[in-house]
Amino acid sequence: MDTCCELRRQLAEKFATAARLYAETVVLLTRYPSNPEQDYNRLLAATEKAKNRSEAAAVAFEEHVASHQCGSPQSIDGNSRQVQRETA
Ligand SMILES: [Zn+2]
């Protein structure tokens, strides 16, 4: 059905994993009871790191799709968001 390239698939997987980890750290952070501040700060740092990682994964994925033109809109399932960039 979809001839998406292998690298795109790998980058997409990395992006999804990084985003999931980020979401998990956010849940931990926001759920955390407001007692030991040290743990809060550690979670905050972990959240920042996870966020940066997921952003980097997003950029890598988007850049690949943009340069490789392998981002077919139909291949994105469960998410109607479409990122389309015209190379000017
Ligand atoms: Zn590709």
PDB file of the backbone (N, CA, C, O) and the ligand in Angstrom, with CONECT records:
HET     ZN  A 101       1
ATOM      1  N   MET A   1       0.835  -1.188   0.000  1.00  0.00           N
ATOM      2  CA  MET A   1       0.000   0.000   0.000  1.00  0.00           C
ATOM      3  C   MET A   1       0.880   1.252   0.000  1.00  0.00           C
ATOM      4  O   MET A   1       0.755   2.143  -0.841  1.00  0.00           O
ATOM      5  N   ASP A   2       1.745   1.268   0.956  1.00  0.00           N
ATOM      6  CA  ASP A   2       2.530   2.481   1.117  1.00  0.00           C
ATOM      7  C   ASP A   2       4.011   2.158   0.945  1.00  0.00           C
ATOM      8  O   ASP A   2       4.555   1.274   1.607  1.00  0.00           O
ATOM      9  N   THR A   3       4.627   2.875   0.066  1.00  0.00           N
ATOM     10  CA  THR A   3       6.044   2.619  -0.178  1.00  0.00           C
ATOM     11  C   THR A   3       6.904   3.599   0.609  1.00  0.00           C
ATOM     12  O   THR A   3       7.667   4.381   0.042  1.00  0.00           O
ATOM     13  N   CYS A   4       6.765   3.538   1.899  1.00  0.00           N
ATOM     14  CA  CYS A   4       7.564   4.453   2.704  1.00  0.00           C
ATOM     15  C   CYS A   4       8.946   3.859   2.925  1.00  0.00           C
ATOM     16  O   CYS A   4       9.107   2.654   3.119  1.00  0.00           O
ATOM     17  N   CYS A   5       9.906   4.713   2.890  1.00  0.00           N
ATOM     18  CA  CYS A   5      11.266   4.206   2.940  1.00  0.00           C
ATOM     19  C   CYS A   5      11.657   3.756   4.345  1.00  0.00           C
ATOM     20  O   CYS A   5      11.033   4.139   5.335  1.00  0.00           O
ATOM     21  N   GLU A   6      12.694   2.942   4.405  1.00  0.00           N
ATOM     22  CA  GLU A   6      13.105   2.335   5.655  1.00  0.00           C
ATOM     23  C   GLU A   6      13.588   3.372   6.670  1.00  0.00           C
ATOM     24  O   GLU A   6      13.270   3.299   7.856  1.00  0.00           O
ATOM     25  N   LEU A   7      14.352   4.323   6.181  1.00  0.00           N
ATOM     26  CA  LEU A   7      14.862   5.347   7.090  1.00  0.00           C
ATOM     27  C   LEU A   7      13.728   6.176   7.687  1.00  0.00           C
ATOM     28  O   LEU A   7      13.754   6.543   8.862  1.00  0.00           O
ATOM     29  N   ARG A   8      12.743   6.458   6.855  1.00  0.00           N
ATOM     30  CA  ARG A   8      11.590   7.207   7.331  1.00  0.00           C
ATOM     31  C   ARG A   8      10.895   6.438   8.453  1.00  0.00           C
ATOM     32  O   ARG A   8      10.489   7.010   9.465  1.00  0.00           O
ATOM     33  N   ARG A   9      10.769   5.131   8.246  1.00  0.00           N
ATOM     34  CA  ARG A   9      10.123   4.289   9.239  1.00  0.00           C
ATOM     35  C   ARG A   9      10.896   4.307  10.558  1.00  0.00           C
ATOM     36  O   ARG A   9      10.317   4.408  11.640  1.00  0.00           O
ATOM     37  N   GLN A  10      12.219   4.207  10.434  1.00  0.00           N
ATOM     38  CA  GLN A  10      13.054   4.216  11.631  1.00  0.00           C
ATOM     39  C   GLN A  10      12.964   5.550  12.363  1.00  0.00           C
ATOM     40  O   GLN A  10      12.844   5.596  13.588  1.00  0.00           O
ATOM     41  N   LEU A  11      13.024   6.626  11.597  1.00  0.00           N
ATOM     42  CA  LEU A  11      12.948   7.950  12.210  1.00  0.00           C
ATOM     43  C   LEU A  11      11.589   8.170  12.863  1.00  0.00           C
ATOM     44  O   LEU A  11      11.489   8.778  13.929  1.00  0.00           O
ATOM     45  N   ALA A  12      10.556   7.672  12.214  1.00  0.00           N
ATOM     46  CA  ALA A  12       9.209   7.801  12.754  1.00  0.00           C
ATOM     47  C   ALA A  12       9.092   7.045  14.073  1.00  0.00           C
ATOM     48  O   ALA A  12       8.465   7.516  15.022  1.00  0.00           O
ATOM     49  N   GLU A  13       9.703   5.874  14.114  1.00  0.00           N
ATOM     50  CA  GLU A  13       9.659   5.058  15.321  1.00  0.00           C
ATOM     51  C   GLU A  13      10.393   5.752  16.465  1.00  0.00           C
ATOM     52  O   GLU A  13       9.925   5.776  17.603  1.00  0.00           O
ATOM     53  N   LYS A  14      11.558   6.315  16.131  1.00  0.00           N
ATOM     54  CA  LYS A  14      12.352   7.028  17.116  1.00  0.00           C
ATOM     55  C   LYS A  14      11.579   8.229  17.657  1.00  0.00           C
ATOM     56  O   LYS A  14      11.568   8.493  18.860  1.00  0.00           O
ATOM     57  N   PHE A  15      10.947   8.935  16.756  1.00  0.00           N
ATOM     58  CA  PHE A  15      10.158  10.108  17.108  1.00  0.00           C
ATOM     59  C   PHE A  15       9.012   9.699  18.025  1.00  0.00           C
ATOM     60  O   PHE A  15       8.770  10.337  19.050  1.00  0.00           O
ATOM     61  N   ALA A  16       8.313   8.641  17.656  1.00  0.00           N
ATOM     62  CA  ALA A  16       7.179   8.177  18.457  1.00  0.00           C
ATOM     63  C   ALA A  16       7.634   7.747  19.842  1.00  0.00           C
ATOM     64  O   ALA A  16       6.978   8.051  20.838  1.00  0.00           O
ATOM     65  N   THR A  17       8.756   7.041  19.906  1.00  0.00           N
ATOM     66  CA  THR A  17       9.273   6.586  21.194  1.00  0.00           C
ATOM     67  C   THR A  17       9.684   7.768  22.060  1.00  0.00           C
ATOM     68  O   THR A  17       9.376   7.818  23.251  1.00  0.00           O
ATOM     69  N   ALA A  18      10.387   8.722  21.444  1.00  0.00           N
ATOM     70  CA  ALA A  18      10.844   9.897  22.192  1.00  0.00           C
ATOM     71  C   ALA A  18       9.658  10.708  22.694  1.00  0.00           C
ATOM     72  O   ALA A  18       9.666  11.200  23.823  1.00  0.00           O
ATOM     73  N   ALA A  19       8.638  10.845  21.851  1.00  0.00           N
ATOM     74  CA  ALA A  19       7.452  11.608  22.236  1.00  0.00           C
ATOM     75  C   ALA A  19       6.712  10.909  23.374  1.00  0.00           C
ATOM     76  O   ALA A  19       6.177  11.555  24.275  1.00  0.00           O
ATOM     77  N   ARG A  20       6.691   9.581  23.317  1.00  0.00           N
ATOM     78  CA  ARG A  20       6.011   8.820  24.364  1.00  0.00           C
ATOM     79  C   ARG A  20       6.744   8.977  25.695  1.00  0.00           C
ATOM     80  O   ARG A  20       6.131   9.167  26.745  1.00  0.00           O
ATOM     81  N   LEU A  21       8.083   8.894  25.622  1.00  0.00           N
ATOM     82  CA  LEU A  21       8.873   9.060  26.833  1.00  0.00           C
ATOM     83  C   LEU A  21       8.679  10.458  27.422  1.00  0.00           C
ATOM     84  O   LEU A  21       8.586  10.635  28.636  1.00  0.00           O
ATOM     85  N   TYR A  22       8.621  11.426  26.540  1.00  0.00           N
ATOM     86  CA  TYR A  22       8.401  12.802  26.994  1.00  0.00           C
ATOM     87  C   TYR A  22       7.052  12.901  27.695  1.00  0.00           C
ATOM     88  O   TYR A  22       6.946  13.479  28.777  1.00  0.00           O
ATOM     89  N   ALA A  23       6.035  12.339  27.078  1.00  0.00           N
ATOM     90  CA  ALA A  23       4.696  12.368  27.664  1.00  0.00           C
ATOM     91  C   ALA A  23       4.691  11.692  29.032  1.00  0.00           C
ATOM     92  O   ALA A  23       4.027  12.150  29.962  1.00  0.00           O
ATOM     93  N   GLU A  24       5.432  10.612  29.139  1.00  0.00           N
ATOM     94  CA  GLU A  24       5.483   9.892  30.412  1.00  0.00           C
ATOM     95  C   GLU A  24       6.153  10.721  31.502  1.00  0.00           C
ATOM     96  O   GLU A  24       5.692  10.754  32.643  1.00  0.00           O
ATOM     97  N   THR A  25       7.241  11.388  31.140  1.00  0.00           N
ATOM     98  CA  THR A  25       7.911  12.216  32.148  1.00  0.00           C
ATOM     99  C   THR A  25       7.036  13.395  32.545  1.00  0.00           C
ATOM    100  O   THR A  25       7.054  13.824  33.699  1.00  0.00           O
ATOM    101  N   VAL A  26       6.278  13.915  31.602  1.00  0.00           N
ATOM    102  CA  VAL A  26       5.366  15.020  31.922  1.00  0.00           C
ATOM    103  C   VAL A  26       4.306  14.543  32.905  1.00  0.00           C
ATOM    104  O   VAL A  26       3.962  15.251  33.852  1.00  0.00           O
ATOM    105  N   VAL A  27       3.789  13.339  32.675  1.00  0.00           N
ATOM    106  CA  VAL A  27       2.783  12.794  33.585  1.00  0.00           C
ATOM    107  C   VAL A  27       3.376  12.636  34.984  1.00  0.00           C
ATOM    108  O   VAL A  27       2.749  12.993  35.981  1.00  0.00           O
ATOM    109  N   LEU A  28       4.597  12.094  35.039  1.00  0.00           N
ATOM    110  CA  LEU A  28       5.252  11.921  36.338  1.00  0.00           C
ATOM    111  C   LEU A  28       5.454  13.268  37.028  1.00  0.00           C
ATOM    112  O   LEU A  28       5.209  13.421  38.225  1.00  0.00           O
ATOM    113  N   LEU A  29       5.899  14.218  36.250  1.00  0.00           N
ATOM    114  CA  LEU A  29       6.190  15.543  36.793  1.00  0.00           C
ATOM    115  C   LEU A  29       4.936  16.223  37.339  1.00  0.00           C
ATOM    116  O   LEU A  29       4.931  16.760  38.446  1.00  0.00           O
ATOM    117  N   THR A  30       3.878  16.186  36.535  1.00  0.00           N
ATOM    118  CA  THR A  30       2.672  16.906  36.928  1.00  0.00           C
ATOM    119  C   THR A  30       1.885  16.173  38.003  1.00  0.00           C
ATOM    120  O   THR A  30       1.111  16.781  38.743  1.00  0.00           O
ATOM    121  N   ARG A  31       2.088  14.859  38.084  1.00  0.00           N
ATOM    122  CA  ARG A  31       1.404  14.072  39.104  1.00  0.00           C
ATOM    123  C   ARG A  31       2.088  14.172  40.445  1.00  0.00           C
ATOM    124  O   ARG A  31       1.488  13.951  41.497  1.00  0.00           O
ATOM    125  N   TYR A  32       3.332  14.505  40.381  1.00  0.00           N
ATOM    126  CA  TYR A  32       4.159  14.426  41.571  1.00  0.00           C
ATOM    127  C   TYR A  32       3.613  15.274  42.701  1.00  0.00           C
ATOM    128  O   TYR A  32       3.308  16.451  42.513  1.00  0.00           O
ATOM    129  N   PRO A  33       3.488  14.676  43.875  1.00  0.00           N
ATOM    130  CA  PRO A  33       3.045  15.473  45.029  1.00  0.00           C
ATOM    131  C   PRO A  33       4.095  16.525  45.354  1.00  0.00           C
ATOM    132  O   PRO A  33       5.291  16.339  45.128  1.00  0.00           O
ATOM    133  N   SER A  34       3.613  17.618  45.882  1.00  0.00           N
ATOM    134  CA  SER A  34       4.518  18.747  46.064  1.00  0.00           C
ATOM    135  C   SER A  34       5.381  18.622  47.320  1.00  0.00           C
ATOM    136  O   SER A  34       5.576  19.610  48.027  1.00  0.00           O
ATOM    137  N   ASN A  35       5.900  17.429  47.609  1.00  0.00           N
ATOM    138  CA  ASN A  35       6.852  17.366  48.725  1.00  0.00           C
ATOM    139  C   ASN A  35       8.336  17.473  48.351  1.00  0.00           C
ATOM    140  O   ASN A  35       8.847  18.591  48.280  1.00  0.00           O
ATOM    141  N   PRO A  36       9.037  16.391  48.112  1.00  0.00           N
ATOM    142  CA  PRO A  36      10.501  16.589  48.045  1.00  0.00           C
ATOM    143  C   PRO A  36      10.932  17.316  46.782  1.00  0.00           C
ATOM    144  O   PRO A  36      10.792  16.816  45.666  1.00  0.00           O
ATOM    145  N   GLU A  37      11.447  18.483  46.994  1.00  0.00           N
ATOM    146  CA  GLU A  37      11.790  19.328  45.859  1.00  0.00           C
ATOM    147  C   GLU A  37      12.938  18.780  45.032  1.00  0.00           C
ATOM    148  O   GLU A  37      13.030  19.041  43.833  1.00  0.00           O
ATOM    149  N   GLN A  38      13.791  18.039  45.661  1.00  0.00           N
ATOM    150  CA  GLN A  38      14.914  17.459  44.920  1.00  0.00           C
ATOM    151  C   GLN A  38      14.412  16.546  43.816  1.00  0.00           C
ATOM    152  O   GLN A  38      14.881  16.589  42.679  1.00  0.00           O
ATOM    153  N   ASP A  39      13.446  15.722  44.187  1.00  0.00           N
ATOM    154  CA  ASP A  39      12.898  14.808  43.195  1.00  0.00           C
ATOM    155  C   ASP A  39      12.160  15.568  42.098  1.00  0.00           C
ATOM    156  O   ASP A  39      12.191  15.200  40.924  1.00  0.00           O
ATOM    157  N   TYR A  40      11.503  16.628  42.518  1.00  0.00           N
ATOM    158  CA  TYR A  40      10.806  17.446  41.521  1.00  0.00           C
ATOM    159  C   TYR A  40      11.804  18.023  40.516  1.00  0.00           C
ATOM    160  O   TYR A  40      11.582  17.989  39.306  1.00  0.00           O
ATOM    161  N   ASN A  41      12.890  18.544  41.038  1.00  0.00           N
ATOM    162  CA  ASN A  41      13.891  19.123  40.146  1.00  0.00           C
ATOM    163  C   ASN A  41      14.521  18.073  39.241  1.00  0.00           C
ATOM    164  O   ASN A  41      14.849  18.347  38.087  1.00  0.00           O
ATOM    165  N   ARG A  42      14.684  16.883  39.771  1.00  0.00           N
ATOM    166  CA  ARG A  42      15.237  15.805  38.958  1.00  0.00           C
ATOM    167  C   ARG A  42      14.258  15.452  37.835  1.00  0.00           C
ATOM    168  O   ARG A  42      14.649  15.257  36.685  1.00  0.00           O
ATOM    169  N   LEU A  43      12.994  15.376  38.195  1.00  0.00           N
ATOM    170  CA  LEU A  43      11.971  15.082  37.186  1.00  0.00           C
ATOM    171  C   LEU A  43      11.877  16.191  36.158  1.00  0.00           C
ATOM    172  O   LEU A  43      11.668  15.946  34.970  1.00  0.00           O
ATOM    173  N   LEU A  44      12.035  17.413  36.636  1.00  0.00           N
ATOM    174  CA  LEU A  44      11.981  18.550  35.729  1.00  0.00           C
ATOM    175  C   LEU A  44      13.128  18.475  34.725  1.00  0.00           C
ATOM    176  O   LEU A  44      12.945  18.723  33.534  1.00  0.00           O
ATOM    177  N   ALA A  45      14.302  18.132  35.221  1.00  0.00           N
ATOM    178  CA  ALA A  45      15.462  17.991  34.339  1.00  0.00           C
ATOM    179  C   ALA A  45      15.247  16.852  33.342  1.00  0.00           C
ATOM    180  O   ALA A  45      15.578  16.967  32.162  1.00  0.00           O
ATOM    181  N   ALA A  46      14.693  15.767  33.838  1.00  0.00           N
ATOM    182  CA  ALA A  46      14.429  14.629  32.954  1.00  0.00           C
ATOM    183  C   ALA A  46      13.395  14.987  31.895  1.00  0.00           C
ATOM    184  O   ALA A  46      13.484  14.549  30.748  1.00  0.00           O
ATOM    185  N   THR A  47      12.416  15.787  32.296  1.00  0.00           N
ATOM    186  CA  THR A  47      11.388  16.216  31.351  1.00  0.00           C
ATOM    187  C   THR A  47      11.987  17.099  30.263  1.00  0.00           C
ATOM    188  O   THR A  47      11.674  16.954  29.081  1.00  0.00           O
ATOM    189  N   GLU A  48      12.857  18.019  30.686  1.00  0.00           N
ATOM    190  CA  GLU A  48      13.524  18.890  29.720  1.00  0.00           C
ATOM    191  C   GLU A  48      14.336  18.072  28.723  1.00  0.00           C
ATOM    192  O   GLU A  48      14.310  18.325  27.519  1.00  0.00           O
ATOM    193  N   LYS A  49      15.048  17.097  29.248  1.00  0.00           N
ATOM    194  CA  LYS A  49      15.889  16.259  28.401  1.00  0.00           C
ATOM    195  C   LYS A  49      15.038  15.477  27.410  1.00  0.00           C
ATOM    196  O   LYS A  49      15.362  15.380  26.227  1.00  0.00           O
ATOM    197  N   ALA A  50      13.939  14.919  27.920  1.00  0.00           N
ATOM    198  CA  ALA A  50      13.051  14.135  27.063  1.00  0.00           C
ATOM    199  C   ALA A  50      12.411  15.026  26.006  1.00  0.00           C
ATOM    200  O   ALA A  50      12.192  14.603  24.871  1.00  0.00           O
ATOM    201  N   LYS A  51      12.117  16.253  26.389  1.00  0.00           N
ATOM    202  CA  LYS A  51      11.524  17.187  25.444  1.00  0.00           C
ATOM    203  C   LYS A  51      12.514  17.514  24.329  1.00  0.00           C
ATOM    204  O   LYS A  51      12.160  17.502  23.150  1.00  0.00           O
ATOM    205  N   ASN A  52      13.735  17.802  24.705  1.00  0.00           N
ATOM    206  CA  ASN A  52      14.753  18.101  23.701  1.00  0.00           C
ATOM    207  C   ASN A  52      14.962  16.919  22.772  1.00  0.00           C
ATOM    208  O   ASN A  52      15.121  17.077  21.561  1.00  0.00           O
ATOM    209  N   ARG A  53      14.958  15.749  23.355  1.00  0.00           N
ATOM    210  CA  ARG A  53      15.177  14.549  22.554  1.00  0.00           C
ATOM    211  C   ARG A  53      14.042  14.352  21.548  1.00  0.00           C
ATOM    212  O   ARG A  53      14.272  14.018  20.386  1.00  0.00           O
ATOM    213  N   SER A  54      12.822  14.564  22.020  1.00  0.00           N
ATOM    214  CA  SER A  54      11.685  14.352  21.117  1.00  0.00           C
ATOM    215  C   SER A  54      11.634  15.444  20.050  1.00  0.00           C
ATOM    216  O   SER A  54      11.202  15.198  18.924  1.00  0.00           O
ATOM    217  N   GLU A  55      12.079  16.651  20.410  1.00  0.00           N
ATOM    218  CA  GLU A  55      12.127  17.716  19.412  1.00  0.00           C
ATOM    219  C   GLU A  55      13.184  17.422  18.359  1.00  0.00           C
ATOM    220  O   GLU A  55      12.983  17.661  17.168  1.00  0.00           O
ATOM    221  N   ALA A  56      14.307  16.903  18.821  1.00  0.00           N
ATOM    222  CA  ALA A  56      15.373  16.550  17.884  1.00  0.00           C
ATOM    223  C   ALA A  56      14.908  15.431  16.951  1.00  0.00           C
ATOM    224  O   ALA A  56      15.202  15.442  15.755  1.00  0.00           O
ATOM    225  N   ALA A  57      14.183  14.471  17.513  1.00  0.00           N
ATOM    226  CA  ALA A  57      13.662  13.368  16.704  1.00  0.00           C
ATOM    227  C   ALA A  57      12.631  13.879  15.702  1.00  0.00           C
ATOM    228  O   ALA A  57      12.561  13.404  14.568  1.00  0.00           O
ATOM    229  N   ALA A  58      11.835  14.851  16.134  1.00  0.00           N
ATOM    230  CA  ALA A  58      10.837  15.436  15.230  1.00  0.00           C
ATOM    231  C   ALA A  58      11.520  16.139  14.073  1.00  0.00           C
ATOM    232  O   ALA A  58      11.108  15.989  12.923  1.00  0.00           O
ATOM    233  N   VAL A  59      12.556  16.902  14.365  1.00  0.00           N
ATOM    234  CA  VAL A  59      13.279  17.625  13.331  1.00  0.00           C
ATOM    235  C   VAL A  59      13.928  16.646  12.353  1.00  0.00           C
ATOM    236  O   VAL A  59      13.863  16.832  11.137  1.00  0.00           O
ATOM    237  N   ALA A  60      14.550  15.611  12.893  1.00  0.00           N
ATOM    238  CA  ALA A  60      15.211  14.627  12.037  1.00  0.00           C
ATOM    239  C   ALA A  60      14.204  13.975  11.099  1.00  0.00           C
ATOM    240  O   ALA A  60      14.467  13.784   9.911  1.00  0.00           O
ATOM    241  N   PHE A  61      13.046  13.637  11.659  1.00  0.00           N
ATOM    242  CA  PHE A  61      12.004  13.005  10.852  1.00  0.00           C
ATOM    243  C   PHE A  61      11.487  13.960   9.785  1.00  0.00           C
ATOM    244  O   PHE A  61      11.388  13.601   8.611  1.00  0.00           O
ATOM    245  N   GLU A  62      11.160  15.171  10.199  1.00  0.00           N
ATOM    246  CA  GLU A  62      10.602  16.143   9.254  1.00  0.00           C
ATOM    247  C   GLU A  62      11.600  16.513   8.170  1.00  0.00           C
ATOM    248  O   GLU A  62      11.243  16.671   7.003  1.00  0.00           O
ATOM    249  N   GLU A  63      12.847  16.648   8.572  1.00  0.00           N
ATOM    250  CA  GLU A  63      13.863  16.993   7.582  1.00  0.00           C
ATOM    251  C   GLU A  63      14.047  15.879   6.564  1.00  0.00           C
ATOM    252  O   GLU A  63      14.222  16.129   5.371  1.00  0.00           O
ATOM    253  N   HIS A  64      14.007  14.662   7.048  1.00  0.00           N
ATOM    254  CA  HIS A  64      14.144  13.550   6.122  1.00  0.00           C
ATOM    255  C   HIS A  64      12.979  13.522   5.133  1.00  0.00           C
ATOM    256  O   HIS A  64      13.168  13.400   3.923  1.00  0.00           O
ATOM    257  N   VAL A  65      11.779  13.638   5.682  1.00  0.00           N
ATOM    258  CA  VAL A  65      10.585  13.607   4.826  1.00  0.00           C
ATOM    259  C   VAL A  65      10.613  14.748   3.809  1.00  0.00           C
ATOM    260  O   VAL A  65      10.266  14.561   2.643  1.00  0.00           O
ATOM    261  N   ALA A  66      11.029  15.928   4.263  1.00  0.00           N
ATOM    262  CA  ALA A  66      11.060  17.086   3.378  1.00  0.00           C
ATOM    263  C   ALA A  66      12.100  16.924   2.272  1.00  0.00           C
ATOM    264  O   ALA A  66      11.854  17.278   1.119  1.00  0.00           O
ATOM    265  N   SER A  67      13.259  16.387   2.636  1.00  0.00           N
ATOM    266  CA  SER A  67      14.323  16.295   1.640  1.00  0.00           C
ATOM    267  C   SER A  67      14.146  15.080   0.749  1.00  0.00           C
ATOM    268  O   SER A  67      14.578  15.066  -0.404  1.00  0.00           O
ATOM    269  N   HIS A  68      13.505  14.065   1.300  1.00  0.00           N
ATOM    270  CA  HIS A  68      13.381  12.812   0.575  1.00  0.00           C
ATOM    271  C   HIS A  68      12.040  12.699  -0.135  1.00  0.00           C
ATOM    272  O   HIS A  68      11.837  11.813  -0.965  1.00  0.00           O
ATOM    273  N   GLN A  69      11.127  13.608   0.198  1.00  0.00           N
ATOM    274  CA  GLN A  69       9.785  13.608  -0.398  1.00  0.00           C
ATOM    275  C   GLN A  69       9.078  12.266  -0.191  1.00  0.00           C
ATOM    276  O   GLN A  69       8.384  11.772  -1.080  1.00  0.00           O
ATOM    277  N   CYS A  70       9.267  11.691   0.991  1.00  0.00           N
ATOM    278  CA  CYS A  70       8.656  10.381   1.220  1.00  0.00           C
ATOM    279  C   CYS A  70       7.535  10.475   2.245  1.00  0.00           C
ATOM    280  O   CYS A  70       7.176   9.467   2.852  1.00  0.00           O
ATOM    281  N   GLY A  71       6.982  11.651   2.448  1.00  0.00           N
ATOM    282  CA  GLY A  71       5.909  11.793   3.415  1.00  0.00           C
ATOM    283  C   GLY A  71       4.550  11.781   2.752  1.00  0.00           C
ATOM    284  O   GLY A  71       3.954  12.830   2.511  1.00  0.00           O
ATOM    285  N   SER A  72       4.068  10.592   2.458  1.00  0.00           N
ATOM    286  CA  SER A  72       2.746  10.540   1.838  1.00  0.00           C
ATOM    287  C   SER A  72       1.693  10.744   2.917  1.00  0.00           C
ATOM    288  O   SER A  72       1.741  10.090   3.958  1.00  0.00           O
ATOM    289  N   PRO A  73       0.749  11.635   2.683  1.00  0.00           N
ATOM    290  CA  PRO A  73      -0.241  11.987   3.705  1.00  0.00           C
ATOM    291  C   PRO A  73      -1.055  10.793   4.190  1.00  0.00           C
ATOM    292  O   PRO A  73      -1.482  10.753   5.344  1.00  0.00           O
ATOM    293  N   GLN A  74      -1.266   9.827   3.311  1.00  0.00           N
ATOM    294  CA  GLN A  74      -2.093   8.679   3.693  1.00  0.00           C
ATOM    295  C   GLN A  74      -1.396   7.754   4.675  1.00  0.00           C
ATOM    296  O   GLN A  74      -2.033   6.946   5.351  1.00  0.00           O
ATOM    297  N   SER A  75      -0.082   7.885   4.743  1.00  0.00           N
ATOM    298  CA  SER A  75       0.659   6.949   5.581  1.00  0.00           C
ATOM    299  C   SER A  75       0.599   7.314   7.059  1.00  0.00           C
ATOM    300  O   SER A  75       1.005   6.528   7.914  1.00  0.00           O
ATOM    301  N   ILE A  76       0.095   8.502   7.356  1.00  0.00           N
ATOM    302  CA  ILE A  76       0.007   8.898   8.751  1.00  0.00           C
ATOM    303  C   ILE A  76      -1.344   8.450   9.301  1.00  0.00           C
ATOM    304  O   ILE A  76      -2.391   8.987   8.938  1.00  0.00           O
ATOM    305  N   ASP A  77      -1.297   7.473  10.169  1.00  0.00           N
ATOM    306  CA  ASP A  77      -2.566   6.955  10.682  1.00  0.00           C
ATOM    307  C   ASP A  77      -2.845   7.465  12.094  1.00  0.00           C
ATOM    308  O   ASP A  77      -1.932   7.767  12.863  1.00  0.00           O
ATOM    309  N   GLY A  78      -4.112   7.549  12.398  1.00  0.00           N
ATOM    310  CA  GLY A  78      -4.515   7.960  13.732  1.00  0.00           C
ATOM    311  C   GLY A  78      -4.229   9.415  14.033  1.00  0.00           C
ATOM    312  O   GLY A  78      -4.473   9.877  15.148  1.00  0.00           O
ATOM    313  N   ASN A  79      -3.727  10.130  13.076  1.00  0.00           N
ATOM    314  CA  ASN A  79      -3.380  11.522  13.314  1.00  0.00           C
ATOM    315  C   ASN A  79      -3.588  12.294  12.023  1.00  0.00           C
ATOM    316  O   ASN A  79      -2.874  12.091  11.041  1.00  0.00           O
ATOM    317  N   SER A  80      -4.558  13.169  12.035  1.00  0.00           N
ATOM    318  CA  SER A  80      -4.887  13.865  10.795  1.00  0.00           C
ATOM    319  C   SER A  80      -3.980  15.054  10.527  1.00  0.00           C
ATOM    320  O   SER A  80      -4.130  15.758   9.529  1.00  0.00           O
ATOM    321  N   ARG A  81      -3.040  15.263  11.434  1.00  0.00           N
ATOM    322  CA  ARG A  81      -2.130  16.376  11.267  1.00  0.00           C
ATOM    323  C   ARG A  81      -1.196  16.122  10.080  1.00  0.00           C
ATOM    324  O   ARG A  81      -0.559  15.072   9.990  1.00  0.00           O
ATOM    325  N   GLN A  82      -1.130  17.060   9.213  1.00  0.00           N
ATOM    326  CA  GLN A  82      -0.261  16.903   8.059  1.00  0.00           C
ATOM    327  C   GLN A  82       0.762  18.008   8.020  1.00  0.00           C
ATOM    328  O   GLN A  82       0.434  19.195   8.023  1.00  0.00           O
ATOM    329  N   VAL A  83       1.999  17.593   7.983  1.00  0.00           N
ATOM    330  CA  VAL A  83       3.065  18.575   7.884  1.00  0.00           C
ATOM    331  C   VAL A  83       3.593  18.548   6.460  1.00  0.00           C
ATOM    332  O   VAL A  83       4.236  17.592   6.025  1.00  0.00           O
ATOM    333  N   GLN A  84       3.311  19.584   5.779  1.00  0.00           N
ATOM    334  CA  GLN A  84       3.777  19.647   4.390  1.00  0.00           C
ATOM    335  C   GLN A  84       4.582  20.902   4.182  1.00  0.00           C
ATOM    336  O   GLN A  84       4.145  22.009   4.498  1.00  0.00           O
ATOM    337  N   ARG A  85       5.738  20.713   3.655  1.00  0.00           N
ATOM    338  CA  ARG A  85       6.595  21.856   3.432  1.00  0.00           C
ATOM    339  C   ARG A  85       6.976  21.938   1.973  1.00  0.00           C
ATOM    340  O   ARG A  85       7.411  20.962   1.363  1.00  0.00           O
ATOM    341  N   GLU A  86       6.808  23.086   1.448  1.00  0.00           N
ATOM    342  CA  GLU A  86       7.235  23.319   0.069  1.00  0.00           C
ATOM    343  C   GLU A  86       8.686  23.766   0.107  1.00  0.00           C
ATOM    344  O   GLU A  86       9.077  24.644   0.876  1.00  0.00           O
ATOM    345  N   THR A  87       9.464  23.134  -0.748  1.00  0.00           N
ATOM    346  CA  THR A  87      10.844  23.588  -0.833  1.00  0.00           C
ATOM    347  C   THR A  87      10.913  24.763  -1.800  1.00  0.00           C
ATOM    348  O   THR A  87      10.789  24.603  -3.014  1.00  0.00           O
ATOM    349  N   ALA A  88      11.108  25.916  -1.244  1.00  0.00           N
ATOM    350  CA  ALA A  88      11.048  27.141  -2.049  1.00  0.00           C
ATOM    351  C   ALA A  88      12.298  27.277  -2.928  1.00  0.00           C
ATOM    352  O   ALA A  88      12.424  28.248  -3.675  1.00  0.00           O
TER     353      ALA A  88
HETATM  354 ZN    ZN A 101      12.662   8.677   2.896  1.00  0.00          ZN2+
END
